[in-house]
């Protein structure tokens, strides 16, 4: 802010500072980007960031959106892709082949097969997983650091 040479100049500086405190978009954007990096680091530490679980088309990633306007603006940081399949535990289950695209049938027929590691099968029994639980670690770290990052950005910008 610097040194003011008159009361009028000090009043202008304080008025500008007050207006900057009401602008939440800049510090919120910086905070959301910081939290996104925390989420990416948590997923990367378990080896799932940018990976595609078997049979899924999208890679796992992280994104954030700013919602609302003015002082009620908020940031939403989420994982993208099939991250929930890697994070949450799964029960043992049977995997059957998908029916061919465009074919509508009520029952699966013997012609459809799965290819698993070069082995052709009619179905597979998945043993289930215990989950990597990277959501919870990222959320805990973000809840601690985000308020500090927001306050720092709000006062420096």
The 8 nearest C-alpha neighbors of each residue, nearest first, counted from 0:
[[1, 2, 12, 3, 16, 13, 9, 15],
 [0, 2, 3, 12, 9, 4, 8, 13],
 [1, 3, 4, 0, 9, 5, 8, 12],
 [4, 2, 9, 5, 8, 1, 6, 12],
 [3, 5, 2, 8, 6, 9, 7, 1],
 [4, 6, 8, 7, 3, 9, 10, 2],
 [5, 7, 9, 8, 10, 4, 3, 11],
 [8, 6, 10, 5, 9, 11, 4, 3],
 [7, 9, 11, 5, 10, 6, 3, 12],
 [8, 10, 6, 12, 3, 7, 11, 13],
 [9, 11, 7, 13, 8, 12, 14, 6],
 [12, 10, 14, 8, 9, 13, 15, 7],
 [11, 13, 9, 15, 14, 10, 16, 8],
 [12, 14, 16, 10, 15, 11, 17, 9],
 [13, 15, 11, 17, 16, 12, 10, 18],
 [16, 14, 18, 12, 17, 13, 11, 19],
 [15, 17, 13, 19, 14, 18, 12, 20],
 [18, 16, 14, 20, 15, 19, 13, 21],
 [19, 17, 15, 21, 20, 16, 14, 22],
 [18, 20, 16, 22, 21, 17, 15, 153],
 [19, 21, 17, 18, 22, 16, 153, 23],
 [22, 20, 18, 19, 23, 70, 17, 69],
 [23, 21, 19, 20, 24, 18, 25, 69],
 [24, 22, 25, 26, 27, 21, 70, 69],
 [23, 25, 27, 22, 26, 28, 72, 69],
 [24, 26, 28, 27, 23, 29, 22, 153],
 [27, 25, 152, 29, 153, 149, 28, 24],
 [28, 26, 30, 24, 29, 25, 23, 31],
 [27, 29, 31, 25, 30, 26, 24, 32],
 [30, 28, 26, 32, 27, 31, 33, 25],
 [29, 31, 27, 33, 32, 28, 149, 148],
 [32, 30, 34, 28, 33, 29, 27, 35],
 [31, 33, 35, 29, 30, 34, 28, 36],
 [34, 32, 30, 36, 31, 35, 29, 37],
 [35, 33, 37, 31, 36, 32, 141, 30],
 [36, 34, 32, 38, 37, 33, 31, 39],
 [35, 37, 39, 33, 34, 38, 40, 32],
 [36, 38, 34, 40, 35, 39, 137, 41],
 [39, 37, 35, 41, 137, 36, 40, 34],
 [40, 38, 36, 42, 41, 37, 43, 35],
 [39, 41, 43, 37, 38, 42, 44, 36],
 [42, 40, 38, 44, 39, 43, 137, 133],
 [41, 43, 48, 39, 44, 45, 40, 47],
 [42, 44, 46, 48, 40, 45, 41, 47],
 [45, 43, 41, 42, 46, 40, 47, 48],
 [44, 46, 43, 42, 47, 41, 131, 133],
 [47, 45, 43, 44, 48, 42, 50, 49],
 [46, 48, 50, 42, 45, 43, 49, 59],
 [49, 47, 43, 42, 50, 59, 46, 60],
 [50, 48, 59, 58, 60, 47, 51, 43],
 [51, 49, 58, 47, 48, 59, 52, 46],
 [50, 52, 58, 55, 57, 53, 59, 49],
 [53, 51, 55, 54, 50, 81, 58, 85],
 [54, 52, 55, 51, 56, 50, 115, 81],
 [53, 55, 52, 56, 51, 57, 97, 96],
 [56, 54, 53, 52, 57, 51, 81, 58],
 [55, 57, 54, 58, 51, 52, 80, 53],
 [58, 56, 80, 55, 51, 59, 81, 79],
 [57, 59, 51, 49, 50, 80, 60, 56],
 [60, 58, 80, 49, 48, 79, 82, 50],
 [59, 61, 79, 78, 49, 48, 58, 80],
 [60, 62, 78, 79, 77, 35, 39, 38],
 [63, 61, 77, 76, 78, 35, 79, 60],
 [62, 64, 76, 75, 77, 31, 74, 35],
 [65, 63, 75, 74, 66, 76, 62, 31],
 [64, 66, 74, 73, 75, 72, 63, 67],
 [67, 65, 73, 72, 74, 64, 68, 75],
 [68, 66, 72, 71, 73, 65, 69, 70],
 [67, 69, 72, 71, 70, 66, 73, 24],
 [68, 70, 71, 72, 23, 67, 22, 21],
 [69, 71, 72, 23, 68, 21, 22, 67],
 [72, 70, 69, 68, 67, 73, 66, 23],
 [73, 71, 67, 68, 70, 66, 69, 65],
 [74, 72, 66, 65, 67, 71, 75, 27],
 [73, 75, 65, 64, 66, 31, 76, 63],
 [74, 76, 64, 63, 65, 77, 73, 66],
 [77, 75, 63, 62, 35, 74, 64, 31],
 [78, 76, 62, 61, 63, 79, 75, 35],
 [77, 79, 61, 60, 82, 62, 80, 59],
 [80, 78, 60, 59, 61, 77, 82, 81],
 [79, 81, 59, 57, 58, 82, 60, 78],
 [80, 82, 83, 84, 59, 79, 57, 58],
 [83, 81, 84, 85, 80, 59, 86, 78],
 [82, 84, 86, 85, 81, 87, 80, 78],
 [85, 83, 82, 81, 86, 87, 89, 88],
 [84, 86, 82, 83, 130, 87, 131, 47],
 [87, 85, 132, 131, 130, 83, 84, 133],
 [88, 86, 130, 83, 84, 85, 132, 89],
 [87, 89, 130, 129, 128, 86, 90, 127],
 [90, 88, 127, 128, 87, 129, 91, 130],
 [89, 91, 127, 92, 88, 128, 126, 125],
 [90, 92, 127, 126, 125, 89, 93, 124],
 [93, 91, 125, 124, 90, 94, 126, 127],
 [92, 94, 124, 123, 125, 95, 122, 91],
 [95, 93, 123, 122, 124, 92, 125, 96],
 [94, 96, 122, 93, 97, 123, 121, 113],
 [97, 95, 113, 112, 111, 98, 122, 94],
 [98, 96, 99, 95, 111, 100, 107, 112],
 [97, 99, 96, 100, 102, 111, 107, 103],
 [98, 100, 102, 97, 101, 111, 103, 96],
 [101, 99, 102, 98, 103, 97, 104, 96],
 [100, 102, 99, 103, 98, 104, 97, 105],
 [103, 101, 100, 99, 104, 98, 105, 97],
 [104, 102, 101, 105, 98, 100, 99, 106],
 [103, 105, 106, 102, 107, 98, 108, 101],
 [104, 106, 107, 103, 108, 102, 98, 97],
 [107, 105, 104, 108, 103, 98, 109, 111],
 [108, 106, 109, 105, 104, 98, 111, 110],
 [107, 109, 110, 106, 111, 98, 104, 112],
 [108, 110, 111, 107, 121, 112, 106, 96],
 [109, 111, 108, 112, 107, 121, 98, 96],
 [112, 110, 109, 96, 108, 121, 98, 113],
 [113, 111, 121, 120, 96, 110, 119, 114],
 [114, 112, 120, 96, 119, 121, 115, 122],
 [113, 115, 119, 118, 117, 120, 116, 112],
 [116, 114, 118, 117, 113, 119, 120, 123],
 [117, 115, 118, 114, 119, 113, 120, 53],
 [116, 118, 115, 114, 119, 113, 120, 112],
 [117, 119, 115, 114, 116, 120, 113, 112],
 [120, 118, 114, 113, 112, 117, 115, 121],
 [121, 119, 113, 122, 112, 114, 118, 123],
 [120, 122, 112, 113, 111, 95, 119, 123],
 [123, 121, 95, 120, 94, 113, 96, 124],
 [124, 122, 94, 93, 125, 95, 120, 121],
 [123, 125, 93, 92, 94, 126, 122, 91],
 [124, 126, 92, 91, 127, 93, 123, 94],
 [125, 127, 91, 124, 92, 128, 90, 89],
 [128, 126, 91, 90, 89, 125, 92, 129],
 [129, 127, 89, 88, 130, 90, 126, 91],
 [128, 130, 88, 89, 131, 127, 87, 90],
 [131, 129, 88, 87, 86, 128, 132, 85],
 [130, 132, 86, 133, 85, 87, 129, 45],
 [133, 131, 86, 134, 130, 135, 87, 136],
 [132, 134, 136, 135, 131, 41, 42, 86],
 [135, 133, 137, 132, 136, 138, 86, 38],
 [134, 136, 138, 137, 133, 132, 139, 140],
 [137, 135, 133, 139, 138, 134, 140, 41],
 [136, 138, 38, 140, 134, 135, 139, 41],
 [137, 139, 141, 135, 136, 140, 142, 134],
 [138, 140, 136, 142, 137, 141, 135, 143],
 [139, 141, 137, 143, 138, 142, 144, 136],
 [142, 140, 138, 144, 143, 145, 139, 34],
 [143, 141, 139, 140, 145, 144, 138, 146],
 [142, 144, 140, 141, 145, 139, 146, 147],
 [143, 145, 141, 147, 146, 142, 148, 140],
 [144, 146, 148, 147, 141, 142, 30, 143],
 [147, 145, 149, 148, 144, 150, 143, 142],
 [146, 148, 150, 145, 149, 144, 151, 143],
 [149, 147, 145, 151, 146, 150, 30, 152],
 [150, 148, 146, 152, 26, 147, 151, 30],
 [151, 149, 153, 147, 152, 148, 146, 154],
 [150, 152, 148, 154, 149, 153, 147, 155],
 [153, 151, 26, 149, 155, 154, 150, 156],
 [152, 154, 150, 26, 151, 155, 156, 149],
 [153, 155, 151, 152, 156, 150, 20, 19],
 [154, 156, 152, 153, 151, 150, 26, 19],
 [155, 153, 154, 152, 26, 25, 19, 151]]
